[in-house]
């Protein structure tokens, strides 16, 4: 739990800055949000499959780590437009 939070706090600002410079036909951050959603769901669905199989604990740890990293990558673009929408 501690490792994924440390990775997320280092990763989110860089991904959000990269996302702001990326231009796609569907918008700045939508590409990261859509890909992050599907990859996060895929890794999340792999967790019970791995726990019920005979694969070693290392594989489960790596899948959970990748799931957390993908969710951190998709979190940056979701948080970036919040200051533009909420008035202080």
Secondary structure by P-SEA (a helix, b strand, c coil): caaaaaaaaacaaaaaaaaaaccccccccaaaaaaaaaaaaaaaaaaaaaaaccccaaaaaaaaaaaaaaaaaaaaaaaccccccccc
